Amino acid sequence: MTFMTSTPLMASPPPRPAPRPPRLRSGGLLPSGRSGLRLRRSSSQVLLPLLTLQACRRSVPAPRRGLEALSLDTKPRAQAQEQQLAAFRAWLKEGNAAVQSRGVRLQRSPLGGLGLFAQKNFPQGAVILEVPFEKCLEVDAHHFDLDDATVLQPILARAAEEYDVDAFVEVEAQKAVLALCQRLLLERQQGASSKFAEYLAVIPDPSELHPLQLRWPKRLSEQSALLSRMHHTVLERDNACMEALQPFEQVWKRRCWALNAVWTRAVHLVGAEGEERLSLVPLMDFMNHWTPTRSTSETWSCFYEIASDHLAVRAERAISKGEELTLLYGEFSDAQLLCNYGICPEMPCRNAFDEAAVSIGPYVLSSPAGEEAAAPDGALVAARAACLARHGWALQQKLVFRVPQELRPSGGDRVGPAHEEGRGLLALARLLSLETAEEVAQLEDEIFWMDLPGGSAPDLPLQVEKRAWQRVLEWLQEV
């Protein structure tokens, strides 16, 4: 059977006033909850055209049966699904560790698959669910390494890498993911005797558009440089994980089911004493992702918090009867949602977190510093090349920058190390706005302050800033 839904691999939320679930990013944890949303201008360069996605959907084979019913595999499919859901609901209420749900219902969602819906009005801050940890499938998450190895990379190295950092998770974090996959597969091998049998029976297969499930048409991944790199990274990451899981399960489909469940549904929980675990939280993992738009002030409906023996889901705002309960998985673009979760956008240009890509080639080394400047001499070109190489650009490659992320002059309101903030595009524009090799030597450390321990935002000459922003605008016009 296939119940298509997904909840992300994410971490425990920060304290209020922004108690929203953080997300796992490349090499470390970064809260996605903020005191307010920053709605971004999207660009069709990186959005997936609706017609292309519809064509891709038409090329998807008819839905295959998902996880075989553990004890109902002789029943007709619709009957088996309904009985499995009924058994799951009964299991949630079993024993001393029953899930406490206060007016919610599991039903089909217009967002796809199953979702949780409010059966009554909830005021802001109200407890909606309490899931005891005894009902959760968990492993120790001590493998998570909070020392982000990519922080030590020069800023331009990230724009030159083949992967997109938001689609990549460090090897140390993958150890915890693989451990939970193994636990999931071992429980499945126990069949109906597993303590989690009823829960396993309703964990869905990957979405039909997930890269592991569908060989994407070439035209789809070529919609943007960001999408192509992200797709490539997800495939490499997941294929490596599938290979690592082979000793525990020979059947490819079952490994795919387990890996997808952990990547898209597990949460990283940090207790009061600092203990860490990676957990699949029944019922909460059916809550769908909320996608912000640029034209609405509505926000996601729920957040979660950790108690000593359970996880509680609370109302982020007032919730009306009949409304679907949602979480913010992270500030994810349509491309990220498609590559990591198989979630297809309903409409192009709707997602406020969509991104665009600016591709820069080695031709910039020979460009004038400004509109009125002469062509650079050999000494300036050589100084530019040497400086950019020191900050991570292999000059035979193109750089691919994400905007608007790469245009924050000095960090804005985001949390985390400087390398999490981007700014590489603006740094490149500032360097190219210098008119002599001497200026490059004098101002390099200020322009690339994010590559220096304890560096601080630059105070550059006004004329340099004006030329830099003019160059940025020219690049953006080519997107």
C-alpha positions in Angstrom: 0.0 0.0 0.0 1.1 3.5 -0.5 0.3 6.4 1.9 2.1 9.4 0.4 3.1 11.9 3.0 6.4 13.1 4.5 7.7 14.8 7.5 11.4 15.9 7.5 14.5 15.0 9.2 14.6 18.0 11.6 15.8 18.9 15.0 14.2 20.0 18.3 12.8 23.5 18.2 14.4 26.6 19.8 12.7 28.2 22.8 9.7 30.5 22.1 9.0 33.1 20.7 10.1 31.0 17.7 9.4 27.4 18.8 9.4 25.9 15.3 11.1 22.8 14.2 14.7 23.3 12.9 16.0 21.3 9.9 19.1 19.4 9.3 21.5 21.0 6.9 24.8 20.2 5.5 27.1 19.2 8.3 25.1 20.6 11.2 21.9 21.7 12.7 20.4 25.1 11.9 17.1 26.3 13.3 14.5 27.2 10.6 12.2 28.9 13.1 12.4 32.7 13.1 10.6 35.6 14.7 9.2 36.3 11.2 9.2 35.1 7.6 11.4 36.7 5.0 9.4 36.3 1.9 11.6 36.2 -1.1 11.3 37.1 -4.7 11.2 33.9 -6.8 12.6 33.4 -10.2 11.3 31.2 -13.0 15.0 30.2 -13.7 14.9 27.7 -10.8 11.2 27.0 -10.6 10.0 23.8 -12.3 7.5 24.6 -15.0 4.1 23.1 -14.2 3.8 21.6 -17.7 7.1 19.9 -17.3 6.1 18.4 -14.0 2.7 17.3 -15.4 4.5 15.6 -18.2 6.8 13.9 -15.7 3.8 12.7 -13.8 2.3 11.3 -16.9 5.5 9.3 -17.5 5.3 7.8 -14.0 4.1 4.2 -14.2 0.9 3.2 -12.4 1.3 3.3 -8.6 2.8 0.1 -7.4 1.7 -1.6 -4.2 3.8 -0.4 -1.4 4.8 -2.2 1.8 3.1 -5.6 1.9 0.5 -5.8 4.7 2.1 -7.6 7.6 -0.9 -9.7 8.3 -3.5 -8.7 5.7 -1.7 -9.4 2.5 -4.5 -11.7 1.2 -7.1 -8.9 1.5 -8.2 -6.7 -1.4 -6.0 -3.6 -1.5 -8.7 -1.0 -0.4 -9.9 -3.3 2.4 -6.4 -4.0 3.6 -5.6 -0.3 3.7 -8.6 0.5 5.8 -8.0 -2.3 8.2 -4.4 -1.3 8.5 -5.4 2.3 9.4 -7.9 1.0 11.9 -5.3 -1.3 13.5 -2.8 1.7 13.6 -5.4 3.9 15.3 -6.0 1.1 17.9 -2.3 0.6 18.4 -1.8 4.3 19.2 -4.2 3.9 22.1 -2.8 0.7 23.5 -1.1 0.2 26.8 0.2 2.6 29.4 2.1 4.6 26.7 -1.0 5.6 24.7 -0.8 8.6 22.3 -2.9 11.4 23.6 -4.7 13.1 20.7 -7.2 15.9 21.5 -9.5 16.3 18.5 -7.5 15.3 15.4 -8.3 12.9 12.6 -6.1 11.1 10.1 -7.6 11.4 6.7 -6.8 12.0 3.0 -5.1 15.3 2.4 -5.4 17.6 -0.6 -1.7 18.0 -0.3 -1.3 14.3 -1.1 -1.6 11.1 0.8 -2.8 11.2 4.4 -2.7 14.2 6.8 -3.9 15.2 10.2 -7.0 17.4 10.5 -8.4 19.4 13.4 -11.8 18.1 14.6 -12.3 21.2 16.8 -11.0 24.7 17.2 -7.6 25.0 18.9 -6.4 28.3 20.5 -2.7 29.3 20.1 -0.4 27.2 22.3 -2.9 24.4 22.9 -1.6 20.9 23.2 -2.8 18.8 20.2 -0.8 15.6 20.5 1.3 13.9 23.1 3.3 11.0 21.7 5.2 8.9 24.4 8.7 8.0 23.4 7.8 4.4 24.0 5.7 4.5 20.9 8.6 6.0 18.8 11.2 4.1 16.9 14.5 5.6 18.0 18.3 5.2 17.9 21.1 7.1 19.6 22.1 10.1 17.5 25.5 10.7 18.9 26.9 10.3 15.4 25.5 13.8 14.6 28.6 16.0 14.3 27.8 19.7 15.0 31.2 20.8 13.9 30.4 21.8 10.3 33.3 20.6 8.2 32.1 22.9 5.4 32.7 26.0 7.6 36.4 25.6 7.0 35.9 25.8 3.2 36.6 29.0 1.5 33.4 30.8 0.5 33.8 30.3 -3.3 34.5 26.6 -2.9 30.9 26.0 -2.1 29.7 27.7 -5.3 32.1 25.5 -7.3 31.1 22.2 -5.7 29.0 19.8 -7.6 26.5 19.4 -4.8 24.0 21.9 -3.4 24.5 22.1 0.3 20.9 22.0 1.2 20.5 18.6 -0.4 23.6 17.2 1.3 24.0 15.7 4.8 27.5 14.9 6.2 28.7 11.4 6.5 28.6 11.6 10.4 24.9 12.3 10.3 24.3 9.5 7.8 25.6 7.0 10.4 22.6 7.8 12.6 20.3 7.7 9.6 21.6 4.3 8.6 21.3 3.0 12.2 17.6 3.9 12.3 17.1 2.3 8.8 18.6 -0.9 10.2 16.3 -0.7 13.2 13.3 -0.2 10.9 14.3 -3.2 8.7 14.9 -5.5 11.6 11.5 -4.6 13.0 9.9 -5.3 9.6 11.6 -8.7 9.4 9.9 -9.7 12.7 6.5 -9.3 10.9 3.4 -9.3 13.0 5.4 -10.1 16.1 7.1 -6.7 16.0 6.0 -4.2 18.7 5.7 -1.7 15.9 3.9 -3.9 13.4 0.8 -1.7 13.1 2.9 1.4 12.6 5.2 -0.2 10.0 2.2 -1.2 8.0 1.2 2.5 7.4 4.6 3.9 6.6 4.5 4.8 2.9 6.7 4.1 0.0 8.6 7.1 -1.5 6.6 9.5 -3.6 6.4 8.4 -7.2 8.4 11.5 -8.2 11.3 10.8 -5.7 14.6 10.4 -7.5 15.0 6.9 -6.1 11.6 5.9 -7.5 11.6 7.6 -10.9 14.3 8.1 -13.5 13.6 11.8 -14.2 13.4 13.0 -17.8 16.5 14.9 -18.7 14.5 18.0 -19.5 13.3 18.1 -15.8 16.7 18.2 -14.1 17.9 20.7 -16.7 15.4 23.3 -15.6 18.2 25.0 -13.6 21.7 24.5 -12.5 20.6 24.3 -8.8 18.0 21.6 -9.5 20.5 19.6 -11.6 23.1 19.7 -8.8 20.6 18.9 -6.1 19.2 16.0 -8.0 22.7 14.6 -8.6 23.6 15.0 -4.9 20.4 13.3 -3.6 21.0 10.3 -6.0 24.6 10.0 -4.9 23.7 10.2 -1.2 20.8 7.8 -1.4 22.6 5.2 -3.6 25.5 5.2 -1.1 23.1 4.6 1.7 21.2 1.9 -0.2 24.6 0.1 -0.8 25.4 0.4 2.9 22.0 -1.2 3.9 22.4 -4.2 1.6 23.9 -6.5 4.2 20.8 -5.9 6.4 18.2 -6.3 3.6 18.7 -7.8 0.1 15.4 -6.6 -1.3 16.0 -3.2 -2.9 12.4 -2.1 -2.5 12.4 -2.7 1.2 15.7 -0.8 1.6 14.2 2.1 -0.4 11.1 2.1 1.9 13.3 2.3 5.0 15.7 4.9 3.7 12.9 7.1 2.5 11.0 6.8 5.8 14.0 8.0 7.8 15.2 10.8 5.5 11.7 12.3 5.2 9.9 11.4 8.4 12.5 11.2 11.2 13.2 14.0 13.7 16.5 14.7 15.6 15.6 15.2 19.2 17.9 16.8 21.9 16.8 16.2 25.5 17.3 18.5 28.5 20.5 16.7 29.5 21.9 17.0 26.0 21.1 13.4 24.9 20.4 13.0 21.2 18.3 10.6 19.4 16.9 10.1 15.9 13.2 9.3 16.1 10.3 8.2 14.0 7.3 9.7 15.8 4.0 8.0 15.0 1.1 10.1 14.0 3.1 13.4 14.0 4.9 12.1 11.0 1.7 12.3 9.0 1.7 16.1 9.3 2.3 17.7 5.9 4.7 20.5 5.0 3.3 24.1 4.8 4.6 26.1 1.9 4.6 29.9 2.4 3.5 32.2 -0.4 4.5 35.9 -1.0 0.8 37.0 -0.9 -0.4 35.6 2.4 0.3 36.3 6.1 -0.9 32.8 7.1 1.7 30.6 8.7 2.1 26.9 9.5 -0.3 25.7 12.2 1.9 23.6 14.6 5.2 23.2 16.3 6.6 20.6 18.6 8.5 20.5 21.9 10.2 17.8 24.0 9.2 16.7 27.5 10.9 14.2 29.7 8.9 11.2 28.4 7.0 12.4 25.4 6.9 14.8 22.4 4.1 17.4 22.4 2.6 19.0 19.3 1.2 22.5 20.0 -0.8 25.0 18.0 1.5 27.7 16.6 -1.5 29.9 16.0 -5.3 29.6 16.3 -6.5 26.6 14.3 -10.0 26.2 13.0 -12.1 23.0 12.9 -11.5 21.1 9.7 -8.1 22.7 9.0 -5.2 20.5 8.1 -2.4 20.5 10.7 1.0 21.4 9.2 4.6 21.9 10.1 7.3 24.0 8.4 9.8 21.4 7.3 12.3 24.1 6.5 12.8 27.1 4.2 12.7 24.8 1.2 12.3 25.8 -2.4 10.2 23.8 -4.9 13.4 22.1 -6.1 14.4 21.0 -2.6 11.0 19.7 -1.9 10.9 17.7 -5.1 14.5 16.3 -4.8 14.3 15.4 -1.1 10.7 14.6 -0.6 9.2 14.0 -4.0 6.7 16.8 -3.3 5.6 18.3 -6.6 4.6 22.0 -6.5 1.0 22.8 -7.1 1.6 26.0 -9.0 4.8 27.6 -10.4 6.0 30.9 -8.8 4.0 30.3 -5.6 6.6 29.2 -3.1 8.1 32.3 -1.3 11.3 30.3 -0.6 12.1 29.6 -4.2 15.6 30.5 -5.4 17.3 31.4 -8.6 20.8 30.6 -9.8 23.5 33.0 -11.1 26.2 31.2 -13.1 29.6 32.9 -13.4 32.4 31.8 -15.6 36.1 32.6 -15.8 35.3 35.3 -18.3 34.8 37.7 -15.4 38.5 37.8 -14.8 38.9 40.1 -17.9 35.9 42.3 -17.3 36.4 46.0 -16.6 36.0 47.2 -13.0 33.1 49.5 -13.9 31.2 51.0 -16.8 33.8 53.8 -17.3 36.9 51.7 -16.5 39.4 50.5 -19.0 39.9 46.8 -19.7 42.1 45.4 -16.9 45.8 44.9 -17.5 47.6 41.7 -17.1 48.7 42.4 -13.5 45.1 43.0 -12.4 43.8 39.9 -14.1 46.5 37.8 -12.5 45.8 39.3 -9.1 42.1 38.6 -9.4 42.8 35.0 -10.4 45.2 34.4 -7.5 42.8 35.9 -5.0 39.8 33.9 -6.3 41.9 30.7 -6.2 42.8 31.3 -2.6 39.1 31.5 -1.8 38.1 28.3 -3.4 37.5 28.8 -7.1 39.1 26.4 -9.5 39.2 28.8 -12.4 38.4 26.2 -15.0 34.9 25.8 -13.4 31.8 27.9 -13.3 30.5 29.2 -10.0 26.8 28.7 -9.3 25.4 31.1 -6.7 21.9 30.9 -5.1 20.0 34.2 -4.8 18.8 35.9 -2.7 20.9 33.9 -0.2 24.2 34.9 -1.7 23.4 38.6 -1.6 23.3 39.3 2.1 26.0 41.9 2.7 26.7 41.1 6.3 24.6 38.3 7.7 21.2 39.8 8.0 19.0 38.0 10.6 20.0 34.5 9.9 21.5 32.2 12.6 24.7 30.3 12.2 28.3 30.6 10.9 29.2 33.0 8.2 29.4 30.2 5.7 25.7 29.5 6.3 24.9 33.0 5.1 26.3 32.9 1.6 27.5 36.3 0.4 29.9 34.8 -2.1 28.3 36.5 -5.1 28.6 40.0 -3.5 32.2 39.3 -2.5 33.0 38.3 -6.1 31.4 41.5 -7.4 33.4 43.6 -4.9 36.7 42.1 -5.9 35.9 42.7 -9.6 35.1 46.3 -8.9 38.7 47.0 -7.8 40.8 48.8 -10.5 44.4 47.8 -9.6 46.4 44.8 -8.4 47.4 46.9 -5.4 43.8 47.4 -4.4 43.2 43.6 -4.6 46.1 43.0 -2.2 45.0 45.7 0.1 41.3 44.9 0.4 41.3 41.1 -0.1 40.8 40.3 3.6 38.0 42.8 3.9 36.1 41.5 0.9 36.5 37.9 2.0 36.2 38.5 5.7 34.0 35.4 6.0 37.0 33.2 5.2 38.9 34.6 8.2 38.5 33.5 11.8 36.8 36.3 13.6 36.4 38.3 10.5 33.9 41.2 10.4 31.9 42.8 7.6 33.9 45.2 5.5 33.8 49.0 5.3 34.7 49.5 1.6 34.9 52.7 -0.4 31.6 53.9 -1.6 32.7 53.8 -5.2 33.6 50.1 -4.9 30.2 49.3 -3.4 28.4 51.2 -6.2 30.3 49.4 -8.9 29.8 46.0 -7.1 26.0 46.4 -6.9 25.8 47.6 -10.5 27.6 44.4 -11.5 25.3 42.3 -9.4 22.3 43.9 -11.1 23.7 43.0 -14.5 24.2 39.4 -13.5 20.6 39.2 -12.1 19.2 40.5 -15.4 20.7 37.5 -17.1 18.9 35.0 -14.9 
